[in-house]
């Protein structure tokens, strides 16, 4: 006998105005939801459909009639009769400045094509803030404590976040020269997905950074190497070791990659895996954010346990991996 399909209780429809056009959205929807339903292009960096909005980047701000300040569209709930403007001079100036400030101190070259398009549309000029200081020695930013002032190397040079890449495991690398503090990795490690709480934001002001407890290494932290932080990172600050090594060697080519969907073989949960394949080798694994089983999140086995697939007859996968790393270094 067939069973009834559980349905959510109906939600009241609200009427709001976006750039002069009336939009009807269900109660509880955000301004961003309303903008997307109308095809209004709204830039976002810290927002993800499978994470709780944290209003960190402020690049999605819009103007709401009666509000003193610009409001983040990703988290502000729509209200009946609300009037929203997304293309005012104030909004565009704010979005432009946010993108410029980020690009002036952080490497943005691996962000999505949408981010590059927004930077062009808003005619950003990060160079107007001046030259950026050279890369800091390894561990210097991690050692800074809140409230402790540090001397500037040159008052005419803007401080940046450039620092050596952290390679302390075989699964993924951490390049915080690309980190924009969007909080996505913190949310994925916390209540939104893994509930491990291995990382958080340490420091204050420009010294704020993503850190493990007491800045210990990943192997000493609570990290379970699920890689869900990688899955939500928008800038390439967190990256598969395989992708990092191929980029270093100049062989990474997304145009030559195919994506094949399958089911994870490790347990009975049935997580969907998207296998990214280049030159007949799996180079990374993701999962769709809208998948009802995973919501885009995986465990260590699903995300990183693909090396056995690539074992060829008479081939030693471990030896081949070591050989590839040597070739990448050379």
N, C-alpha and C positions, 0 to 999 in steps of 0.2 A: 504494500500500500504506500502510495506517495505521501511524503510529509510536507507540511506547510513550510514555505520559505519565510524565515523571519524578516520583517521589514521594519525600518525605522519609522517612528511616528512622523506624520506630515509636519512640515515646518512652514510657518507663515511667511509669505512673500513680502519683502520690503521694496519700496520704490525709492531709489536715489538718483541723483543727477550727476553725470560725469561729462565734463566739458560741454554742458548744455543738452546732452542726450539723456533721456530717461532710461534707467536700467532697473530691472526687477531681479532681486537675488533672494535666496532663502535666508531666513533669520539665522544669525551666527556666521554668515559669510563675511569675509574681510573685504576691504576696499580693493586689494589686489585681485581677489576672486572676481569682483565686479568688473575691474579693468580688463582682465583676461577674457571674460565672457563677451566683451565688446570689441576685442581685438586691439585694445589700447596697449601699445608697447611700453612696458614698465620695467626699467632695469632693476636687477637684483643681484646680490653677491652672497649675502649670508642666509638667504632663504632657500629652503628645500621642501618639497612636498611631503617628505617622510620625516621631517623634523619639526620641533616646536619653534616658532619664530622667536628670535632673541633681540631683534632691532639693533644689531651691532653695526652694520655698514652704513645705514642711513642713505643709501643711494636710491631707494624706492620712494622717497618722500613725495607727498602731494600736498596741495593747499585745500583746506576744508573751510568753508564759509563759517565764520564765527570763532575759529580756533586762532589762538595767539601765535602758535608756532606751526611749522610744517609737521605733518604727521607721517609715520611710516605706514605705507599701504599694506605691507605684509602682515601686520599684526592688528591694525586698527579695525575694529568690527564696524561693519556698515550699520547705519541707523536710518530709520524711516525719515524721508525728507532731507537727508544729507545732500549737500551740494559740493562736489569735488572738482577741482581743476588740476590738470596734470601738465599743462603746457605753458604756465605763466613764467614770466622772467625770473621771478623768485625761485620757482622750482628748478628751472633749468640751470640757474647760477649755482644753486646748492648742489645739484647732482654733478655738475662740472667740477666744482671745487673738491668734492669728495673723491672723485676719480683721479684728479690731479694730485692730491695729497697722497693717495695710496701709491700711485705710479711713481711719485718722486722718491719714495723710500723702499719700495718693494719691487722685485722682479715680476712683471705681469705678462711676460711673453707666452706663458703656457696656459693662460686663461682661455675660456671658450671664445669661439668666433663672435658670439653676441657681445661679450665684453669689449672686444676690439672694435666692433661696430659702434657701440655706444660711445666709446672714447673718441671716435671720429665724428660722430653726429654732434657731440657736445663740444667739439673742437678743443679738446684738452691740451694743455701745454705744461707738462710736469717740469720741464727744464727751467721754467721761470722762477722756481724756488732755489736755483743754484746747483752747484756741483754737490755730489754726495760723498761722504767720507769713505775711505777704503774699508775693506773687510776687516772685521774685528777678529782677534785671536780666538781659537776654540775655547769655549767655556766662559768667556768674559761676560757675555750678556746673562748667562745663567747664574753668575755669581753676584750680580747686582741685587741689592736689597732695597725695599721701599724706604724712602726718607733719607737715603744716603746719596749725597750729591757726588757727581764725578766731573772732572775737568773736561772741557771740550778740547779736542785736538786743534781745531782751527775755527774761530767764531764765524768765519766767512764760508764754511763748508757745512752743509746740512747733514745731520746725523741720519744714518740709514740702519737697516737691520742685516746687512750683509755679514755672513759668517760661514765657516766651513760646514759642509754637508755632514750630517750625523749618520754614519754607517756602522751600526752596532749589532746587526742581526742579518740573517740571510734572506729575509722575506721582504722588507721594505726599508726605504731610506727616508730621512727627515731633512728637508732643505728649508730651514726657517727664514732664509733670505727671500722666500716667496710667500711667507705667511702674512695675511692681512687681518688676523685676529677676528675671523668671522664667527668663531665659536662652534662651527659645525662639527668639528672633530670631538670637542668636549661634549656636545649634546649626544652624538652617536655613541660615545664611550659611556655616557651616563644613562639617565632615565628613558631616553627616547629609543634606545636599542639594547646595548650590551649590559648596562647596569654594573660595569666594572669600576668606573670612576678612577681610572689609572692616570688621567691627565686633567689639568685645570689651568686657569690663567693665573700666573704668578706675576708679581710686580705691579707697578702703577705707572700711569702716564706712558711716556715713550719706552720705558723699560718693561712694559707689560709683554708677556710672552707665554706660549704654551709650554707647560712643564709637567714633569712627573713629580710625585711627592719628594720634597727636598732635592729636586733636580738629580735624582739617582738615575742610573742607566735603566733602559727598558727591562733588562734581565733581572733587575732588582726591584722593579716596580710591580704593580698589580696587573700590568698588561698581559692579556691572554692571546695577543697576536691574531685577533679576529680580522683585522684590516678594515673594519667598518669606518674608521677615520679616513682611510684612503678613498673609500667609496663616495664620501661627501665633500672631499677637499676640492675647492673650485680653482685653485691656482697652481697645482703641481707641487706644493710644499711637501705633500706626502705621496709617495710613489712606489710602485712595485720595484723591487731590485732588478727584475728582468727588464722593465721599461727603462730604468735609469741607466743600466749598462748599455742597452742598445742605443739610447740617445747619446751617451758618451762616445760610442763607437761610430755614430752617424748612420746607423742602420734602421732606426725606428721610422716607420713609414705607415701612417694610419690609412693612407689611400690604398695600400697594398694588403690591408688586413680584411679578413672576413669575420663575421660574428655568427656563431652557431649556438642555438639554444638547446639546452638539454636539462636533465634532472640530476642533481647531485647523487652519487652512488653510495655515499658513506653511511647514511641512516635512512629511517623511514619517514622523515618529515616531508620530504619531497620538494626541497628548495630548487627553484629554477636558476640555472647557471647560464650566463652568456659567455661563451668561450671566444676570446679575441685571438685569432690565428694569423700568423705571418710566416711565410716560407715553411708551411707545414709544421709549425711549432706554436704551441699555446704560449702567448706572451703575457696575458693577464686574464683574470676572471672577474666578472661583475654580475649583478643581478638587477632586474628592473625595479625601480622605485615603486611602481604601481602594482607589483606582484602581491597577491593576497597572502601568500605564505611568507615571503621574506621581507616585504616592504623595502627591498634594496639591500638588506643586511644579511651577512653570512657569518659562518664560524671559520676558524682557522683551516679546517679541512676543506670546506667548500671553496674558500677563496684562494688558498695556497697549495692545496694537495693535488696538484695536477701533473707533477713530474713523472709519475708512473705511467701516464698515458703516452709520454714521449719516449719511453724506453724502446729502442729498436733492437732487433735481433743482433746479438753479439756486441751491443753497445752498453757502456757503463754510464748511466745518467749522471752520477756524481762526478766521474772523471770528465765527462763532456762539459759539465757546468764549470768545473775548475779551469778547463782549457779555454772556455769562452771568457772567463774573467781575466785570465792572463792576456788573451788577445785584446780585450777592451783596455787593459792598462797599458799595453804596448802601443 
